[in-house]
């Protein structure tokens, strides 16, 4: 049972066109005539019947359409203008500052396998929820329809997607973040045989409606439904909603040849002017954008579609062409290129949930700029020293405050981002907010061990999920977006990176990154980080040279570590910084007890899952055995020099 078609009852292109005549003027009827594929017409018509808008606006991506959408967002109060030209501010409801994971569900039949980390709702129950909440939800409003490609037009892993919404802010954001492909949409759907459908309405946009807000994802019919919410992570369904469908496609349709990952894509310059492309996973709020920008040329900061090409290489494209980035701790020292876009005129930016001062200038925590004494932020009027109902200080800006901008605004944005053949990707990194266990960088000894690094990401919870707290497992930084069983997803990872079609010269380097180690965790008395944001440039430079066989390494139970002299040279050359041997020893000593406990955490957790590939347990058992032997011989802390002997 297809929920949307069942509720709308439109089942032919002819019926769809009759529906459009009631809601579209002549201009938009002429536009819809360019869409010939009957499934697209039926899907859109059923959305119209269900939501009953006053009118339907088809967004072709023209400058005229973009201006209409932006002006509508301002007229509706979804956005407000700021002092800098082409900058606007959007405020979400105070209680909706992240993904509403507790109200997000997969629509499932009894026989469907759903990730143990996700919520499910019976198909009949979901239909009734959607019927009761979305019937007539757009009365008095304009439905805006966008036709997008998640990836460059013509790429074998790009996915066509409809974004249907009553929110001009959502549509405005989509225009910055995705490729409007109205002219190519019909043909792309013909070529691929599928498209994603996304249906959203903010409803009345009231705090009292938030308990009834829902996000539903129907994997079988590749359709998402969202209502009574405005935060982009819950409403811009092209993003994480459709990412889930792309994960499904990689795992169940094209296993071993395609992946859909929560990864940045960045290019690292090496000796001789070469560029080596790197993709890296990190949970939202864990420095993924910062790491992406640490490269020399930039493709994406959040999502990656990848496949094994005919020449035996791994190729990657970014399904997006913009950034919906967390701004907390973004500053001139660590993020100069992003700060140029945010603070200099000439670029379009949608801000969300930052503080706006009396001069209509945005401010946020960690900017390293002088903060105002008062302003307006996500919870209303703000002044220095303000506390909430619990007596806790109200921060200048919410930790999940965002900036939305087109990637082309960045000086280091690469034209390769629009190449449908993707970029040849040689390095893959996995990281989280790990304050006390792993070193800053280590390389897996083989592809299977690399998959295990991704499976074993552990991270402190961030502000991207409402109500999240503590330290938790974050497999591949992708777990919230894996619809099916973790065992199936892991099997796809092993099959992809171990695929014999990958040529020897293109075998990927798979590594862990961690730049959240604290001084306190390494014998000091401060909670400050052991290093700075910009140090990641040195870690990436080492990985780039490692990928080309130019770096020696120390072989340890957890993988291969850099040698001190190499890092000392790279720190000096890449970021013009001294790198003391004492700091190297702190960062790269193996704290065996911590790592053993981390391995046991993973063993225990994965033992509860079904059909986890045996490779994971074998590799973890081997590492743990070697670490136990090492601890007995050398104690709880083993300096890196031990492995050089």
PADOMAR-716881 format. One record per residue (C-alpha): residue in one letter; z, y, x. Coordinates in pm, whole numbers, plus 50000, padded with zeros to 5 digits. Layout:
N
AZYX ...
This chain:
645
X500005000050000 X498845033050147 X501455058450036 X499185089050042 X496265073149859 X498625056949609 X500245090249523 X497025110549518 X494875084649339 X491645098049493 X489515068849612 X485975082149658 X484245110649839 X482865122749506 X486345125949358 X487485143549673 X484765169949647 X485685176749284 X489275182149394 X488195206449666 X486215227449415 X489495235349239 X491275247249554 X488605260749792 X486455291649776 X482765290949865 X483435296950235 X485675266650267 X483505244950045 X480685252350290 X482965242150575 X484035209350413 X480375200550361 X480175195150739 X482665166550707 X480725136250587 X483055107450667 X484435095550330 X487825085050469 X488495120250597 X487555135550263 X489685110850064 X492715115650287 X492545153350265 X491975153149888 X495005130949830 X497135155150032 X495865183449810 X496665164349490 X500165154849611 X501225189049742 X499285210749492 X498765242449700 X497305273649544 X494435272549793 X493155253250094 X492125269950421 X490035249550665 X490675261451020 X487575258751240 X489255273751546 X487175305451533 X488715338451641 X488645349451277 X490555318351169 X493105322151448 X493735358251345 X494185348050981 X496735321251072 X498735343951300 X498785372051043 X499875347450773 X502765335950993 X503865372251027 X503435379750656 X505525349350561 X508245358350811 X507775325851004 X507165347251312 X507945383051414 X506165405151665 X507795413451999 X507415442452240 X504785425452453 X501375422852293 X500525387952162 X504145376352189 X505975365151872 X509355349651794 X510065320751557 X513595310851456 X514375276151326 X517345270851099 X520625271351295 X521245234651214 X517715223651308 X517445229851679 X515985196251777 X514425164051652 X516225150751343 X516335115151474 X518825104251206 X516325114150935 X513195100851104 X511905067250983 X509095042451029 X507635030750699 X507854992950731 X507084961450542 X509654933050575 X507594914550834 X507054944851060 X508804945651398 X510324979951459 X511954991851781 X515694984951791 X516125021751885 X514465034651565 X515145037451191 X513075019550928 X512505025050556 X511035000250312 X507515010550203 X508375012649832 X511485033449902 X509535056650132 X506885061349865 X509525072449615 X511145095849870 X507785111949944 X506825113349576 X510075130549477 X510105155149767 X506455163449836 X504995164349485 X504065200749429 X505835211749748 X503025236249833 X502845253549494 X502435290749553 X501355284449913 X498205280250118 X497495246050267 X496015249850616 X493985221050758 X493205217351128 X490795192351284 X491975183651635 X491295160351926 X494305147252114 X492505148052447 X489105160252566 X486215154052330 X484375122752446 X487235107152642 X487665069952566 X491415074452496 X491295106752295 X492335104351929 X491085125851637 X493865139551415 X494225160451099 X497105185351083 X497765195050720 X500575220150666 X501815249350460 X503385264650771 X501285290850948 X503695288351243 X502925251251281 X499195258051264 X499495287351508 X501345264351750 X498685237351711 X495985262151808 X497765268752138 X498635232452209 X495585212352099 X491795212752105 X490385223951773 X487375200851733 X486105209851386 X482455208251494 X482875174251663 X485475158751435 X483195139551201 X481255123851491 X484395115751690 X485845097251391 X482545078451352 X482595069051721 X486235057551732 X486645042751389 X490025058951326 X491885091851293 X495525102151249 X496715121450942 X499685145350950 X501105161150636 X503925186850651 X505565213450440 X508595234450522 X509455235650151 X511765264750073 X513055265750431 X516735266250336 X519745252950524 X520945234450214 X517735213850212 X518175200750567 X520175169750465 X517135159950259 X514635167150536 X512645136850643 X510005126150890 X508165094050799 X505625075951013 X503315049850863 X501955029451155 X499685008250936 X497815038450799 X498435061551099 X499905088550878 X502995110350920 X504895129150650 X507395157050714 X509205180150476 X512055205450450 X512045212350825 X510515237751065 X511415228251427 X508125219451593 X509395185751715 X509775175951348 X506755194051206 X503975196151463 X503165159951399 X500165160351631 X502745158651908 X505385131351904 X504395117051565 X500875109751682 X502105100052027 X503795070751856 X500505059751702 X498825062752041 X501575040852192 X500885014951923 X497165015952001 X497835010152370 X500324981952312 X498674962652031 X494964971652038 X494134976452405 X497004959452592 X496654958952968 X493874984852975 X495405016052817 X498785033652810 X500175063252617 X503085078452807 X505665106252791 X504445119653127 X503325151253301 X500075151453503 X499935172753818 X497825174254134 X499435175054478 X497535189654771 X497545168455085 X496175170855438 X492485179455466 X492435197355131 X492595165354923 X494245164554581 X496255134054476 X497055131954106 X500525122453992 X501875113653647 X505605113253581 X508005104053303 X511265122053227 X513175126152901 X512755159752727 X515045185352885 X515155167453222 X512805189053426 X509445174453334 X507765208653301 X509365220453627 X508075189453807 X504625193453658 X504505229353780 X505705218754126 X502265204054187 X499465225854316 X497105220954023 X498275213553673 X496915193053382 X499895187053152 X503685187753124 X504545163052849 X502075135752746 X499465114152916 X496795090052793 X495595066653067 X493205037953111 X491625015753376 X488125028453445 X485125007653547 X485555017053914 X489015000853927 X490945033553915 X493625045353674 X492465076553491 X494645100753294 X494055128353041 X496475151552865 X496195148652485 X497375184752472 X496095216552632 X499215237552599 X502935237852672 X505835235952426 X508375240352701 X512145243852719 X512995277752871 X516645272552963 X516935275953343 X513315287453377 X513445315353634 X511495332953905 X512985311954184 X512065278054043 X509165285653806 X507215315953933 X503885306653770 X505425300853430 X507485332753461 X504295352253529 X502955341453189 X506255348153015 X506945382353166 X503545397953236 X501085410052971 X497775393352895 X498905359952749 X499795346952405 X503295332152372 X505275319652073 X508975320352153 X511515300251955 X515305303251932 X515785326252233 X517755358752210 X515785389852116 X517345422652227 X517075456952065 X513875463752258 X512275431952117 X512405414752454 X513315377452480 X516225364552692 X517535329952766 X520235311352956 X519375305053321 X516675331853354 X518615347953643 X517885381653479 X520385407153351 X521475396053006 X521875420752718 X525215426452548 X523865419052200 X520795408452005 X519475383351752 X519275346151825 X519055312751645 X522315317751452 X521835354551361 X523445384951519 X524865377851863 X527125397052099 X528675388352432 X531835367952374 X530895356352024 X532425323051918 X531565298051646 X533825284151371 X535385260151623 X536175288051867 X533425277052107 X531295303952277 X527885309052116 X525345308352399 X522845336052460 X520085311752361 X520035276152233 X519615249452507 X516475237752326 X514865272252307 X511135269952369 X507995288352469 X504605277952335 X501525288152532 X498035276852623 X497835258552957 X494835279953052 X497255309353087 X498715293253402 X497195302353737 X497325266253856 X495715250653547 X492935227353656 X489455226153499 X489795188453539 X492055189553233 X488955190853013 X487115163253198 X486685134152952 X486655110353251 X490215120453338 X491825124353679 X492225095153922 X495975089253922 X497625073754228 X501335082154189 X503675075053896 X507265087653888 X510235080553659 X513335102353636 X516285113353424 X519495133653451 X521345110853693 X524315128953847 X525835101054054 X523765070054128 X520205070254262 X518725089454560 X516225117754513 X513155095454566 X512505058454618 X509345037554591 X508955003654427 X507894975454657 X505244963054410 X503874972154062 X506284949053878 X509244965954047 X507684999353952 X507654989353586 X511354980653620 X512105015653755 X510585029853437 X512465004953219 X515785014753377 X515795052753341 X519295064553253 X519905100553155 X522485124553023 X521655133952664 X519895167552623 X519625193252346 X516285180052221 X517955156451972 X520335169651708 X523785154151755 X523005135552079 X525705133952347 X526845113952649 X524845092952894 X522305068352760 X519445045752858 X516005061952829 X513405034852902 X510245050853042 X511555083452885 X509415070752598 X511845049352397 X512175073352099 X508405071452062 X507895033752094 X507315021251738 X507344983851805 X509564959751994 X510594970752345 X509554936352471 X505974942452354 X505864976552518 X507294963152845 X504764934752845 X501984960652811 X503404979453113 X503464948253331 X499934938853222 X498584973953282 X499994980753628 X499454944753733 X495894943453602 X493684926853868 X490864950853773 X492724978753955 X491094980354297 X493204976854610 X492505012454727 X493625025654387 X496855005654355 X499435030154221 X502555041554401 X505425038554152 X508605057354231 X511935069754101 X512775106854120 X516255121654082 X517115157554159 X520275159253948 X522615144054207 X525795164554238 X527895173154539 X530935158654361 X529245124554333 X528715123854708 X532235131454822 X532335168954760 X534405189454517 X531635208954346 X529545199754041 X526605218654187 X523375200054255 X522715185854601 X519585206554645 X517445231154453 X514655229854195 X512015237254454 X513005206454658 X510895185354421 X507835199254601 X509005180854914 X509635148354727 X506165150054571 X504575158454906 X506205127555059 X504895105654776 X501415120354815 X501305110955182 X502925077055114 X500105069454870 X497625074255154 X499565052455398 X500675081855612 X504465078355577 X506755052555731 X509735041855522 X513075024155513 X513074991355321 X516194987455102 X517244965454808 X516194992154556 X512855000254723 X511455021155005 X513175053455115 X511785082255322 X512765087055685 X514695118155779 X512225132356031 X509365130755779 X511395149255516 X512595174855767 X508985182755853 X507855184355490 X510735206755385 X509745230755660 X505995229355591 X505995228055211 X508905250455108 X509865266755441 X513405253755423 X515765237055664 X516795201855570 X520015191755748 X520635155655845 X524035157455672 X522345165355340 X519845137055390 X522705112755451 X524465123755133 X521345121454922 X519975088455052 X523095067855115 X523245038354876 X526385038754664 X526235001554608 X528914998854341 X527275025554126 X523865009254152 X525234974354078 X526964987853767 X523735004853661 X521844972053699 X524454953353497 X524164979753223 X520434972653204 X520854934953215 X523354935952931 X521264959452717 X517974941252762 X519604907352699 X520094919152340 X516364925652292 X513814899652188 X510964887552409 X511764908752716 X509434897052996 X511154874953253 X509984897453539 X512554923953446 X515534900753476 X514204884353793 X513724917553970 X517104931153861 X518834898853969 X517164900254309 X518164936654362 X521734930454249 X522104900254477 X520914919954779 X523214949154691 X526224926154658 X525484911455001 X525054946455139 X528354958054991 X530194928555144 X528704935955486 X528734974055492 X531054985855215 X530585007754909 X528545034855083 X525635024955306 X523975053455501 X520185053455532 X520375049155911 X521595013555852 X518135004155725 X516445018956031 X518184994556263 
